[in-house]
């Protein structure tokens, strides 16, 4: 049980990191964030993917420097899919982008009302990329549940996490643990 709980904590913190970045996109637009040199190669691959959207190079660099600070695991998953089929990766990104409701999306657009139309378009594309990353994390969370029980699904989790964006990190984790304890027997989890 402890191993699974630790993994949930890790994934939920990673998820909230992405959400916070979406909410802070206005700040990211105005300030370059440092990326460690050891992650330059990863940054290059991600910039390659983002260039499919014809984004401004300096804008892409700022965004990717933020991604470099987030889980290498999520980045590796994106890289694997990207190397196998670039077109499919982009199409999957676009098709999945709207699966997760984001209160932050409307809030962000209101804050950025002073920007021109092109800047708003860039913001939308970056949010698509971030939401795609969140989708990967959601799949990992679902996989963690489904590895120990066949009664958990994406729709089931969504039912139990209505208005999740209003939860604090602690409340969100607590709700996950309650859900997990309801369906998972201790002996079914490999420690």
C-alpha positions as CSV (number, residue, x, y, z in Angstrom):
1,X,0.0,0.0,0.0
2,X,2.8,2.4,0.9
3,X,4.5,2.0,-2.6
4,X,1.2,2.8,-4.4
5,X,0.5,5.8,-2.1
6,X,4.0,7.2,-2.7
7,X,3.5,6.9,-6.5
8,X,0.2,8.7,-6.2
9,X,1.8,11.5,-4.3
10,X,4.5,11.8,-6.9
11,X,2.0,11.9,-9.8
12,X,-0.4,14.3,-8.2
13,X,2.4,16.8,-7.4
14,X,3.6,16.5,-11.0
15,X,0.1,17.1,-12.2
16,X,-0.4,20.2,-10.1
17,X,3.0,21.5,-11.4
18,X,1.5,21.6,-14.9
19,X,-1.7,23.2,-13.7
20,X,0.2,25.9,-11.9
21,X,2.3,26.6,-15.0
22,X,-0.9,27.1,-17.0
23,X,-2.2,29.5,-14.5
24,X,1.1,31.4,-14.6
25,X,1.5,31.6,-18.3
26,X,1.3,35.4,-18.4
27,X,4.4,35.5,-16.1
28,X,6.2,33.0,-18.3
29,X,5.6,35.2,-21.4
30,X,7.5,38.0,-19.8
31,X,10.4,36.2,-18.0
32,X,12.9,33.6,-19.3
33,X,13.3,30.7,-16.9
34,X,16.7,29.1,-16.6
35,X,17.1,25.5,-17.9
36,X,20.0,23.4,-16.6
37,X,22.5,22.6,-19.4
38,X,22.2,18.9,-18.7
39,X,18.6,19.1,-20.1
40,X,19.4,20.9,-23.3
41,X,18.9,17.8,-25.4
42,X,15.5,17.2,-23.9
43,X,14.7,20.8,-24.5
44,X,15.7,20.4,-28.2
45,X,13.4,17.5,-28.8
46,X,10.5,19.3,-27.2
47,X,11.1,22.4,-29.2
48,X,11.1,20.2,-32.3
49,X,7.6,19.0,-31.4
50,X,6.3,22.6,-30.6
51,X,7.6,23.9,-33.9
52,X,4.9,22.0,-35.6
53,X,2.6,24.8,-34.5
54,X,4.8,27.5,-36.0
55,X,5.4,29.2,-32.7
56,X,7.8,32.0,-32.3
57,X,11.3,30.6,-31.4
58,X,11.9,32.7,-28.4
59,X,8.4,31.9,-27.0
60,X,9.1,28.2,-27.5
61,X,12.4,28.4,-25.7
62,X,10.8,30.1,-22.7
63,X,8.1,27.5,-22.6
64,X,10.4,24.5,-23.0
65,X,12.7,25.8,-20.2
66,X,9.7,25.5,-17.9
67,X,9.0,21.9,-19.2
68,X,12.6,21.0,-18.5
69,X,12.0,21.7,-14.8
70,X,9.2,19.1,-14.8
71,X,9.3,15.3,-14.6
72,X,11.8,13.7,-17.0
73,X,9.5,10.7,-17.0
74,X,6.6,12.6,-18.7
75,X,9.1,14.1,-21.2
76,X,10.5,10.6,-22.0
77,X,7.0,9.3,-22.8
78,X,6.4,12.2,-25.2
79,X,9.8,11.6,-26.8
80,X,9.0,7.9,-27.4
81,X,5.7,8.6,-29.2
82,X,7.3,11.5,-31.1
83,X,10.2,9.4,-32.5
84,X,7.8,6.7,-33.6
85,X,5.2,8.8,-35.4
86,X,5.4,12.6,-35.4
87,X,2.1,13.2,-37.2
88,X,0.2,10.8,-34.9
89,X,1.7,12.5,-31.9
90,X,0.6,15.9,-33.0
91,X,-2.9,14.6,-33.9
92,X,-3.2,12.8,-30.5
93,X,-2.1,16.0,-28.8
94,X,-4.8,18.0,-30.5
95,X,-7.6,15.4,-30.0
96,X,-6.8,15.0,-26.3
97,X,-6.3,18.7,-25.4
98,X,-9.9,19.3,-24.5
99,X,-10.6,16.2,-22.5
100,X,-9.8,17.8,-19.2
101,X,-11.8,20.9,-18.2
102,X,-9.6,23.7,-17.0
103,X,-11.0,26.7,-15.0
104,X,-7.5,28.2,-15.5
105,X,-8.0,28.5,-19.2
106,X,-10.7,31.1,-19.0
107,X,-9.0,32.9,-16.2
108,X,-5.8,33.1,-18.2
109,X,-7.5,34.4,-21.3
110,X,-9.1,37.2,-19.2
111,X,-5.8,38.2,-17.8
112,X,-4.2,38.2,-21.2
113,X,-7.0,40.3,-22.9
114,X,-4.5,43.1,-23.5
115,X,-2.3,40.9,-25.8
116,X,-2.8,40.9,-29.5
117,X,-4.6,38.1,-31.4
118,X,-1.4,36.3,-32.4
119,X,-0.1,36.2,-28.7
120,X,-3.5,34.7,-27.6
121,X,-3.1,32.1,-30.3
122,X,0.3,31.2,-29.0
123,X,-1.0,30.9,-25.5
124,X,-3.7,28.5,-26.7
125,X,-1.1,26.3,-28.4
126,X,1.1,26.2,-25.3
127,X,-1.9,25.3,-23.2
128,X,-2.7,22.5,-25.6
129,X,0.9,21.2,-25.0
130,X,0.5,21.4,-21.2
131,X,-2.8,19.7,-21.2
132,X,-1.4,17.0,-23.3
133,X,1.3,16.5,-20.7
134,X,-1.4,16.4,-18.0
135,X,-3.2,13.7,-20.0
136,X,-0.1,11.5,-19.8
137,X,0.0,11.9,-16.0
138,X,-3.7,11.1,-15.8
139,X,-3.0,7.9,-17.8
140,X,-0.3,7.0,-15.3
141,X,-2.7,7.5,-12.4
142,X,-5.4,5.4,-14.0
143,X,-2.8,2.7,-14.8
144,X,-1.7,2.6,-11.2
145,X,-5.3,2.0,-10.1
146,X,-6.1,-0.4,-12.9
147,X,-3.0,-2.5,-12.1
148,X,-4.7,-3.5,-8.8
149,X,-8.4,-3.5,-9.6
150,X,-10.5,-3.6,-12.8
151,X,-13.2,-1.3,-11.3
152,X,-11.4,1.9,-11.9
153,X,-11.8,3.9,-15.2
154,X,-11.3,7.4,-16.4
155,X,-15.0,8.2,-16.2
156,X,-15.2,6.7,-12.7
157,X,-12.4,8.9,-11.5
158,X,-13.9,12.0,-13.1
159,X,-17.2,11.3,-11.2
160,X,-15.2,11.4,-7.9
161,X,-13.2,14.5,-8.8
162,X,-15.8,17.0,-9.9
163,X,-14.3,20.5,-9.4
164,X,-10.9,19.0,-8.8
165,X,-9.3,22.3,-9.7
166,X,-10.7,23.9,-6.6
167,X,-9.0,21.3,-4.3
168,X,-5.8,22.0,-2.5
169,X,-2.9,19.6,-3.1
170,X,-3.5,18.0,0.3
171,X,-7.3,17.6,-0.3
172,X,-6.7,16.2,-3.8
173,X,-4.3,13.6,-2.4
174,X,-6.6,12.7,0.4
175,X,-9.5,12.2,-2.0
176,X,-7.3,9.9,-4.1
177,X,-6.3,7.9,-1.0
178,X,-9.9,7.4,0.0
179,X,-10.8,6.3,-3.5
180,X,-7.9,3.9,-3.5
181,X,-8.6,2.4,-0.1
182,X,-12.2,1.8,-1.2
183,X,-11.2,-0.4,-4.0
184,X,-7.8,-1.8,-3.3
185,X,-7.0,-4.6,-0.8
186,X,-3.6,-4.3,0.9
187,X,-2.5,-7.8,-0.3
188,X,-3.0,-6.9,-3.9
189,X,-0.3,-4.2,-4.0
190,X,3.2,-5.2,-4.4
191,X,5.5,-3.3,-2.1
